[in-house]
Amino acid sequence: MIDASGGLLDQDYEMFEQQTPHLLLKHELLPDSAGPGQWRGGLGVETVFQIGSDDTQLVTFGDGDFEPAFGLFGGGPGTLNFIRLQYPDGTTVVPKNKDLITGVPSGTVYHQQAGGGGGYGDPRLRDRAVLREEVRNGVVSAEAARDLYGLVG
């Protein structure tokens, strides 16, 4: 399966779709998911795909669903992990962090967010040129740059 699990890519997108009956809808880095810091945490990843087979079984495992990755020495926390299944009949299922889900129908949309890592050090000490580049690239929003990092202008 396509998964984030602390990295952006575990499997090639085209191979995922050729070798499984599923359709990848989205797999990208999440802006503002990294814990702010002089050295910010790693970005989280959002993955969305449509399940294309009946009676699919899912196993979920991991941590970070209740406590985000913490920051150190003034750095802020990253974002939480979560998984949500939206069944074709409108039912929403949010699995536990360690769970087995059976009988998932075709057409179900699987939505996963792998949270970002915690930041290290005071965010207001982050290199301003690097921060401006992150804002230009959509990694950090202008609001977060202002509110969390103290970037003016």
Backbone as a printed PyTorch tensor [residue, N CA C, xyz], in Angstrom:
tensor([[[  0.8260,  -1.1930,   0.0000],
         [  0.0000,   0.0000,   0.0000],
         [  0.8640,   1.2480,   0.0000]],

        [[  0.3130,   2.3290,  -0.4110],
         [  0.9760,   3.6190,  -0.2770],
         [  0.8430,   4.0100,   1.1930]],

        [[  1.9260,   4.4080,   1.7940],
         [  1.9250,   4.7160,   3.2170],
         [  2.9680,   5.7880,   3.4590]],

        [[  2.7940,   6.5310,   4.5050],
         [  3.7730,   7.5670,   4.8330],
         [  4.7290,   7.0400,   5.8960]],

        [[  4.2160,   6.7110,   7.0480],
         [  4.9910,   6.0850,   8.1170],
         [  6.3550,   6.7070,   8.3460]],

        [[  6.4050,   8.0060,   8.3910],
         [  7.6740,   8.6730,   8.6630],
         [  8.4790,   8.9650,   7.4180]],

        [[  7.9370,   8.6990,   6.2530],
         [  8.6230,   8.9980,   5.0010],
         [  7.5930,   9.3360,   3.9520]],

        [[  8.0090,   9.9420,   2.8710],
         [  7.0420,  10.3520,   1.8590],
         [  6.5730,   9.1980,   1.0040]],

        [[  7.4340,   8.2430,   0.7190],
         [  7.0500,   7.2370,  -0.2480],
         [  7.5800,   5.8670,   0.1250]],

        [[  6.6880,   4.9010,   0.2070],
         [  7.0770,   3.5110,   0.4010],
         [  6.9890,   2.7440,  -0.9050]],

        [[  6.1690,   3.2030,  -1.8330],
         [  5.9360,   2.4750,  -3.0720],
         [  5.6460,   3.4620,  -4.1870]],

        [[  6.0490,   3.1140,  -5.3920],
         [  5.7840,   3.9240,  -6.5720],
         [  4.2770,   3.9900,  -6.8270]],

        [[  3.7790,   5.1650,  -7.1740],
         [  2.3380,   5.3570,  -7.3730],
         [  1.7870,   4.4810,  -8.4870]],

        [[  2.4670,   4.4670,  -9.6160],
         [  1.9660,   3.6940, -10.7460],
         [  1.9530,   2.2000, -10.4310]],

        [[  2.9850,   1.7180,  -9.7530],
         [  3.0230,   0.3030,  -9.3820],
         [  1.9020,  -0.0160,  -8.3900]],

        [[  1.6340,   0.9060,  -7.4750],
         [  0.5400,   0.7280,  -6.5180],
         [ -0.7680,   0.4970,  -7.2660]],

        [[ -1.0450,   1.3460,  -8.2580],
         [ -2.3020,   1.2360,  -8.9880],
         [ -2.3320,   0.0370,  -9.9420]],

        [[ -1.1680,  -0.3790, -10.4690],
         [ -1.1410,  -1.5460, -11.3520],
         [ -1.2560,  -2.8570, -10.5820]],

        [[ -0.7050,  -2.8950,  -9.3730],
         [ -0.6490,  -4.1430,  -8.6220],
         [ -1.7950,  -4.3170,  -7.6250]],

        [[ -2.5840,  -3.2760,  -7.4190],
         [ -3.7310,  -3.3590,  -6.5270],
         [ -4.9520,  -2.8000,  -7.2570]],

        [[ -6.1440,  -3.0740,  -6.7760],
         [ -7.3380,  -2.5160,  -7.4220],
         [ -7.6850,  -1.1140,  -6.9150]],

        [[ -6.7580,  -0.4610,  -6.2360],
         [ -7.0430,   0.8250,  -5.6020],
         [ -6.5930,   1.9900,  -6.4770]],

        [[ -7.2000,   3.1550,  -6.2510],
         [ -6.9060,   4.3630,  -7.0220],
         [ -6.3710,   5.4400,  -6.0820]],

        [[ -5.1470,   5.8560,  -6.3030],
         [ -4.5400,   6.8980,  -5.4750],
         [ -5.1150,   8.2550,  -5.8640]],

        [[ -5.6430,   8.9850,  -4.8910],
         [ -6.2380,  10.2920,  -5.1320],
         [ -5.3130,  11.4330,  -4.7030]],

        [[ -4.5010,  11.1790,  -3.6690],
         [ -3.6440,  12.2520,  -3.1450],
         [ -2.5370,  11.6400,  -2.3020]],

        [[ -1.3300,  12.1670,  -2.4660],
         [ -0.2000,  11.7560,  -1.6260],
         [  0.7960,  12.9050,  -1.6480]],

        [[  0.7890,  13.7220,  -0.6000],
         [  1.6420,  14.9100,  -0.6230],
         [  2.0140,  15.3750,   0.7800]],

        [[  3.0620,  16.1920,   0.8160],
         [  3.5010,  16.7930,   2.0710],
         [  2.4360,  17.7510,   2.5880]],

        [[  2.3140,  17.8500,   3.9080],
         [  1.3180,  18.7190,   4.5350],
         [  1.9560,  20.0190,   5.0300]],

        [[  1.5520,  21.1450,   4.4960],
         [  2.0630,  22.4210,   5.0050],
         [  1.7240,  22.5880,   6.4870]],

        [[  2.5870,  23.2370,   7.2030],
         [  2.3980,  23.5710,   8.6270],
         [  2.2410,  22.3470,   9.5290]],

        [[  2.6650,  21.1770,   9.0720],
         [  2.5580,  19.9790,   9.8940],
         [  3.7980,  19.7370,  10.7360]],

        [[  4.9040,  20.3520,  10.3700],
         [  6.1570,  20.1790,  11.1010],
         [  6.1570,  21.0490,  12.3490]],

        [[  6.7020,  20.5210,  13.4240],
         [  6.8300,  21.3100,  14.6390],
         [  7.7640,  22.4920,  14.3930]],

        [[  7.3540,  23.6900,  14.7910],
         [  8.2100,  24.8510,  14.5880],
         [  9.4490,  24.7890,  15.4770]],

        [[ 10.5280,  25.3310,  14.9730],
         [ 11.7590,  25.3660,  15.7500],
         [ 12.8600,  26.0490,  14.9730]],

        [[ 13.9620,  26.3400,  15.6440],
         [ 15.1280,  26.8580,  14.9380],
         [ 15.4780,  25.8690,  13.8250]],

        [[ 15.3210,  24.5960,  14.1290],
         [ 15.3690,  23.5240,  13.1420],
         [ 14.0060,  22.8520,  13.2200]],

        [[ 13.1800,  23.0980,  12.2140],
         [ 11.8090,  22.5930,  12.2700],
         [ 11.8030,  21.0840,  12.1050]],

        [[ 10.7030,  20.4730,  12.5580],
         [ 10.5310,  19.0300,  12.3860],
         [ 10.2640,  18.6870,  10.9380]],

        [[ 10.2700,  17.3980,  10.6400],
         [  9.9380,  16.9400,   9.2910],
         [  8.4520,  17.1080,   9.0290]],

        [[  8.1090,  17.2930,   7.7750],
         [  6.7150,  17.4840,   7.3910],
         [  5.9290,  16.1810,   7.4520]],

        [[  4.6510,  16.3050,   7.7710],
         [  3.7400,  15.1770,   7.6980],
         [  3.3130,  14.9480,   6.2570]],

        [[  2.6420,  13.8280,   6.0330],
         [  2.2190,  13.4350,   4.6940],
         [  0.7410,  13.0640,   4.7230]],

        [[  0.0000,  13.5110,   3.7110],
         [ -1.4040,  13.1460,   3.5780],
         [ -1.5630,  12.1750,   2.4040]],

        [[ -2.2670,  11.0820,   2.6540],
         [ -2.5110,  10.0640,   1.6350],
         [ -4.0080,   9.7910,   1.5700]],

        [[ -4.5490,   9.7990,   0.3610],
         [ -5.9600,   9.4900,   0.1560],
         [ -6.0550,   8.5460,  -1.0440]],

        [[ -6.7250,   7.4040,  -0.8610],
         [ -6.9840,   6.5500,  -2.0160],
         [ -8.3370,   5.8760,  -1.8770]],

        [[ -8.8680,   5.4700,  -3.0270],
         [-10.1570,   4.7820,  -3.0600],
         [ -9.9050,   3.2820,  -3.1740]],

        [[-10.5000,   2.5470,  -2.2610],
         [-10.3560,   1.0960,  -2.2410],
         [-11.2060,   0.5100,  -3.3620]],

        [[-10.5870,  -0.3880,  -4.1450],
         [-11.2620,  -0.9120,  -5.3330],
         [-11.6260,  -2.3730,  -5.2640]],

        [[-11.6440,  -2.9530,  -4.0830],
         [-12.0380,  -4.3620,  -3.9600],
         [-12.9630,  -4.5230,  -2.7640]],

        [[-13.8600,  -5.4860,  -2.8630],
         [-14.7650,  -5.7700,  -1.7530],
         [-14.0840,  -6.6300,  -0.7070]],

        [[-14.5830,  -6.5410,   0.5130],
         [-14.1080,  -7.3480,   1.6290],
         [-12.6140,  -7.1510,   1.9070]],

        [[-12.1620,  -5.9250,   1.7680],
         [-10.7680,  -5.5820,   2.0620],
         [-10.5510,  -5.6030,   3.5690]],

        [[ -9.3700,  -6.0230,   3.9660],
         [ -8.9820,  -5.9950,   5.3760],
         [ -7.8650,  -4.9830,   5.5600]],

        [[ -7.9520,  -4.2090,   6.6220],
         [ -6.9340,  -3.2150,   6.9460],
         [ -6.3840,  -3.4810,   8.3390]],

        [[ -5.0980,  -3.3590,   8.4720],
         [ -4.4540,  -3.4270,   9.7750],
         [ -3.8240,  -2.0670,  10.0120]],

        [[ -4.1630,  -1.4450,  11.1230],
         [ -3.5410,  -0.1680,  11.4790],
         [ -2.6570,  -0.3830,  12.7010]],

        [[ -1.5380,   0.2860,  12.6970],
         [ -0.6210,   0.1890,  13.8280],
         [  0.2040,   1.4550,  13.8790]],

        [[  0.6710,   1.7790,  15.0540],
         [  1.4990,   2.9630,  15.2080],
         [  1.0740,   3.7710,  16.4050]],

        [[  1.7700,   4.8480,  16.5740],
         [  1.4970,   5.7680,  17.6720],
         [  1.3660,   7.1730,  17.1000]],

        [[  1.1650,   8.1220,  17.9610],
         [  1.0490,   9.5020,  17.5190],
         [ -0.3670,   9.9150,  17.1960]],

        [[ -1.3400,   9.0660,  17.5560],
         [ -2.7380,   9.4170,  17.3310],
         [ -3.2900,  10.2890,  18.4550]],

        [[ -2.6630,  10.2230,  19.6180],
         [ -3.1520,  10.9510,  20.7880],
         [ -2.1410,  11.9930,  21.2750]],

        [[ -0.8830,  11.7380,  21.0590],
         [  0.1930,  12.6590,  21.4440],
         [  1.0600,  12.9050,  20.2240]],

        [[  1.2180,  14.1480,  19.8050],
         [  2.0730,  14.4150,  18.6440],
         [  3.5460,  14.2690,  19.0100]],

        [[  4.3870,  14.2150,  17.9870],
         [  5.8300,  14.2210,  18.2270],
         [  6.1800,  15.5080,  18.9710]],

        [[  6.9220,  15.3840,  20.0590],
         [  7.2090,  16.5490,  20.8800],
         [  8.4220,  17.3120,  20.3420]],

        [[  8.4730,  18.6000,  20.6870],
         [  9.6280,  19.4220,  20.3480],
         [ 10.6130,  19.4410,  21.5070]],

        [[ 11.8140,  19.8950,  21.2170],
         [ 12.8610,  19.9760,  22.2370],
         [ 13.4370,  21.3820,  22.3010]],

        [[ 13.8360,  21.7770,  23.5050],
         [ 14.5490,  23.0340,  23.7360],
         [ 13.8460,  24.2290,  23.0950]],

        [[ 12.5310,  24.3060,  23.3120],
         [ 11.7450,  25.4320,  22.8090],
         [ 11.0460,  25.1660,  21.4970]],

        [[ 11.3510,  24.0350,  20.8550],
         [ 10.6730,  23.6810,  19.6090],
         [  9.2590,  23.2040,  19.8820]],

        [[  8.3780,  23.3800,  18.9170],
         [  6.9800,  22.9980,  19.0800],
         [  6.7030,  21.5900,  18.6000]],

        [[  5.5510,  21.0440,  18.9810],
         [  5.1770,  19.6950,  18.5560],
         [  4.7790,  19.6560,  17.0890]],

        [[  4.8660,  18.4550,  16.5120],
         [  4.3430,  18.2320,  15.1680],
         [  2.8430,  18.0030,  15.2430]],

        [[  2.2710,  17.5520,  14.1600],
         [  0.8320,  17.2750,  14.1110],
         [  0.5640,  15.8010,  14.4120]],

        [[ -0.6750,  15.5030,  14.7220],
         [ -1.0890,  14.1270,  15.0390],
         [ -1.2390,  13.2650,  13.7850]],

        [[ -1.1360,  11.9680,  13.9840],
         [ -1.4720,  10.9870,  12.9570],
         [ -2.9710,  10.7180,  13.0290]],

        [[ -3.5770,  10.3650,  11.8990],
         [ -4.9410,   9.8520,  11.9390],
         [ -5.2360,   9.0530,  10.6760]],

        [[ -6.2170,   8.1860,  10.7920],
         [ -6.7560,   7.4390,   9.6560],
         [ -8.2740,   7.5330,   9.7520]],

        [[ -8.8990,   7.7280,   8.5930],
         [-10.3620,   7.7780,   8.5350],
         [-10.8030,   7.0360,   7.2700]],

        [[-11.8140,   6.2090,   7.4120],
         [-12.4120,   5.5100,   6.2760],
         [-13.8040,   6.0690,   6.0410]],

        [[-14.0930,   6.4330,   4.8030],
         [-15.4210,   6.9260,   4.4350],
         [-16.0480,   5.8950,   3.5000]],

        [[-17.0040,   5.1220,   4.0480],
         [-17.6410,   4.0660,   3.2670],
         [-18.5980,   4.6780,   2.2480]],

        [[-18.8920,   3.9480,   1.1630],
         [-19.8070,   4.4630,   0.1370],
         [-21.1970,   4.8120,   0.6690]],

        [[-21.6420,   4.1500,   1.7520],
         [-22.9740,   4.4440,   2.3090],
         [-22.9660,   5.6510,   3.2410]],

        [[-21.8060,   6.3120,   3.3690],
         [-21.7070,   7.4940,   4.2220],
         [-21.1690,   7.2200,   5.6120]],

        [[-21.0360,   5.9710,   5.9810],
         [-20.4770,   5.6070,   7.2860],
         [-19.0200,   6.0390,   7.3730]],

        [[-18.6430,   6.6180,   8.5020],
         [-17.2550,   6.9950,   8.7450],
         [-16.7010,   6.1040,   9.8430]],

        [[-15.5250,   5.5490,   9.6040],
         [-14.8470,   4.7110,  10.5790],
         [-13.4880,   5.3260,  10.8690]],

        [[-13.2100,   5.5540,  12.1510],
         [-11.8960,   6.0450,  12.5830],
         [-11.2740,   4.9290,  13.4220]],

        [[-10.3130,   4.2100,  12.8400],
         [ -9.7340,   3.0940,  13.5800],
         [ -8.8850,   3.5470,  14.7560]],

        [[ -8.6860,   2.6180,  15.6810],
         [ -7.7540,   2.8630,  16.7830],
         [ -6.3400,   2.8200,  16.2240]],

        [[ -5.3540,   3.2070,  17.0520],
         [ -3.9890,   3.2210,  16.5370],
         [ -3.4510,   1.8140,  16.2830]],

        [[ -4.0780,   0.8060,  16.8540],
         [ -3.7530,  -0.5970,  16.5570],
         [ -5.0840,  -1.3160,  16.4020]],

        [[ -5.4080,  -1.6820,  15.1410],
         [ -6.7530,  -2.1740,  14.8820],
         [ -6.7460,  -3.0910,  13.6580]],

        [[ -7.7350,  -3.9710,  13.5860],
         [ -8.0030,  -4.7920,  12.4140],
         [ -9.4180,  -4.4700,  11.9660]],

        [[ -9.5580,  -4.0670,  10.7210],
         [-10.8740,  -3.7370,  10.1800],
         [-11.1270,  -4.6790,   9.0120]],

        [[-12.2220,  -5.4030,   9.0600],
         [-12.5480,  -6.3670,   8.0120],
         [-13.8020,  -5.9250,   7.2700]],

        [[-13.9920,  -6.5140,   6.0840],
         [-15.2130,  -6.2690,   5.3200],
         [-15.3230,  -4.8640,   4.7580]],

        [[-14.2110,  -4.2020,   4.4920],
         [-14.2550,  -2.8480,   3.9330],
         [-14.7130,  -2.9490,   2.4740]],

        [[-15.7850,  -2.2350,   2.1050],
         [-16.3270,  -2.3710,   0.7530],
         [-15.5740,  -1.5480,  -0.2910]],

        [[-15.6940,  -1.9950,  -1.5260],
         [-15.1560,  -1.2410,  -2.6630],
         [-15.7920,   0.1460,  -2.6910]],

        [[-15.0170,   1.1320,  -3.0630],
         [-15.5010,   2.5100,  -3.1010],
         [-15.2250,   3.2900,  -1.8320]],

        [[-14.7390,   2.6190,  -0.8030],
         [-14.3820,   3.2890,   0.4470],
         [-13.1720,   4.1920,   0.1990]],

        [[-13.2050,   5.3830,   0.7630],
         [-12.0720,   6.3070,   0.6570],
         [-11.2740,   6.2250,   1.9530]],

        [[-10.0060,   5.8870,   1.7940],
         [ -9.0470,   5.7770,   2.9010],
         [ -8.2790,   7.0930,   2.9610]],

        [[ -8.2920,   7.7400,   4.1230],
         [ -7.6220,   9.0250,   4.3060],
         [ -6.6770,   8.9040,   5.4920]],

        [[ -5.4050,   9.0850,   5.2460],
         [ -4.3970,   8.9840,   6.3030],
         [ -3.5480,  10.2420,   6.3480]],

        [[ -3.2670,  10.6830,   7.5510],
         [ -2.3010,  11.7530,   7.7590],
         [ -1.2230,  11.2250,   8.6830]],

        [[ -0.0040,  11.2120,   8.1950],
         [  1.1460,  10.8990,   9.0380],
         [  1.6500,  12.2280,   9.5670]],

        [[  1.6250,  12.3800,  10.8660],
         [  1.9680,  13.6540,  11.4870],
         [  3.4160,  14.0670,  11.2760]],

        [[  3.6640,  15.3450,  11.4440],
         [  5.0130,  15.8840,  11.3170],
         [  5.8160,  15.6970,  12.5940]],

        [[  7.1130,  15.8580,  12.4610],
         [  8.0210,  15.7260,  13.5910],
         [  8.0980,  16.9920,  14.4240]],

        [[  8.5960,  16.8590,  15.6310],
         [  8.7440,  17.9920,  16.5350],
         [  9.9280,  18.8800,  16.1500]],

        [[  9.8040,  20.1570,  16.4680],
         [ 10.8790,  21.1080,  16.1900],
         [ 11.9380,  21.1120,  17.2860]],

        [[ 13.0720,  21.7200,  16.9790],
         [ 14.2080,  21.7730,  17.9070],
         [ 14.6750,  23.2220,  18.0190]],

        [[ 14.6590,  23.7430,  19.2110],
         [ 15.1280,  25.1080,  19.4350],
         [ 14.0440,  26.1530,  19.2150]],

        [[ 14.3240,  27.3470,  19.6550],
         [ 13.3860,  28.4720,  19.5740],
         [ 13.0580,  28.7950,  18.1170]],

        [[ 11.7670,  28.7200,  17.7200],
         [ 11.3860,  29.0130,  16.3360],
         [ 11.7820,  30.4150,  15.8830]],

        [[ 11.8630,  31.3530,  16.8060],
         [ 12.2060,  32.7320,  16.4240],
         [ 13.6720,  32.8830,  16.0150]],

        [[ 14.4460,  31.8150,  16.2140],
         [ 15.8440,  31.8260,  15.7940],
         [ 16.0580,  31.1570,  14.4320]],

        [[ 14.9820,  30.7140,  13.7990],
         [ 15.1220,  30.0690,  12.4820],
         [ 15.6470,  31.0750,  11.4700]],

        [[ 16.5410,  30.6290,  10.6340],
         [ 17.1300,  31.4810,   9.6010],
         [ 16.0150,  32.1090,   8.7650]],

        [[ 15.9990,  33.4530,   8.6980],
         [ 14.9190,  34.1840,   8.0220],
         [ 14.8680,  33.8870,   6.5250]],

        [[ 16.0260,  33.7520,   5.8810],
         [ 16.0400,  33.4600,   4.4420],
         [ 15.4540,  32.0790,   4.1770]],

        [[ 15.7970,  31.1080,   5.0110],
         [ 15.2590,  29.7530,   4.8710],
         [ 13.7500,  29.7860,   5.1040]],

        [[ 13.3050,  30.4960,   6.1140],
         [ 11.8840,  30.5860,   6.4260],
         [ 11.1060,  31.2420,   5.2810]],

        [[ 11.6480,  32.3020,   4.7160],
         [ 10.9710,  32.9520,   3.5790],
         [ 10.8590,  31.9890,   2.3870]],

        [[ 11.9010,  31.2090,   2.1640],
         [ 11.8690,  30.2140,   1.0870],
         [ 10.8100,  29.1450,   1.3730]],

        [[ 10.6830,  28.7300,   2.6330],
         [  9.6580,  27.7550,   3.0050],
         [  8.2570,  28.3100,   2.7930]],

        [[  8.0660,  29.5930,   3.0680],
         [  6.7690,  30.2270,   2.8180],
         [  6.5130,  30.2610,   1.3120]],

        [[  7.5060,  30.6530,   0.5180],
         [  7.3480,  30.6830,  -0.9490],
         [  7.0000,  29.2980,  -1.4990]],

        [[  7.5850,  28.2620,  -0.9210],
         [  7.3620,  26.8990,  -1.4000],
         [  6.1300,  26.2360,  -0.7990]],

        [[  5.4150,  26.9210,   0.1040],
         [  4.1950,  26.3790,   0.6800],
         [  4.4160,  25.3690,   1.7910]],

        [[  5.6240,  25.2860,   2.2990],
         [  5.9350,  24.3650,   3.4020],
         [  5.4200,  24.9390,   4.7170]],

        [[  5.5900,  26.2330,   4.8780],
         [  5.1140,  26.9660,   6.0580],
         [  4.2120,  28.0840,   5.5410]],

        [[  3.0280,  28.2360,   6.1280],
         [  2.1230,  29.3030,   5.6960],
         [  2.6320,  30.6540,   6.2000]],

        [[  2.1890,  31.7140,   5.5430],
         [  2.5610,  33.0650,   5.9790],
         [  2.0850,  33.3140,   7.4100]],

        [[  0.9090,  32.7810,   7.7570],
         [  0.3670,  32.9570,   9.1150],
         [  1.2490,  32.2590,  10.1480]],

        [[  1.6630,  31.0250,   9.8610],
         [  2.5250,  30.3020,  10.7970],
         [  3.8900,  30.9750,  10.9040]],

        [[  4.4040,  31.4690,   9.7760],
         [  5.6910,  32.1660,   9.8050],
         [  5.6040,  33.3880,  10.7200]],

        [[  4.4830,  34.0750,  10.6610],
         [  4.2820,  35.2600,  11.5140],
         [  4.0240,  34.8520,  12.9590]],

        [[  3.0600,  33.9510,  13.1770],
         [  2.6060,  33.6420,  14.5310],
         [  3.5570,  32.7360,  15.3150]],

        [[  4.1660,  31.7740,  14.6400],
         [  5.0130,  30.8030,  15.3400],
         [  6.5000,  31.1350,  15.2760]],

        [[  6.9010,  31.7700,  14.1800],
         [  8.3200,  32.0550,  13.9770],
         [  8.6670,  33.5320,  14.1690]],

        [[  7.6340,  34.3830,  14.2520],
         [  7.8810,  35.8080,  14.4490],
         [  8.3920,  36.5220,  13.2180]],

        [[  8.1360,  35.9740,  12.0360],
         [  8.5930,  36.6060,  10.7900],
         [  7.7360,  37.8230,  10.4870]],

        [[  8.3710,  38.9460,  10.3260],
         [  7.6830,  40.1940,   9.9970],
         [  8.0580,  40.5700,   8.5790]],

        [[  7.0160,  40.8190,   7.7620],
         [  7.2550,  41.2560,   6.3870],
         [  7.6820,  40.2210,   5.4800]]])
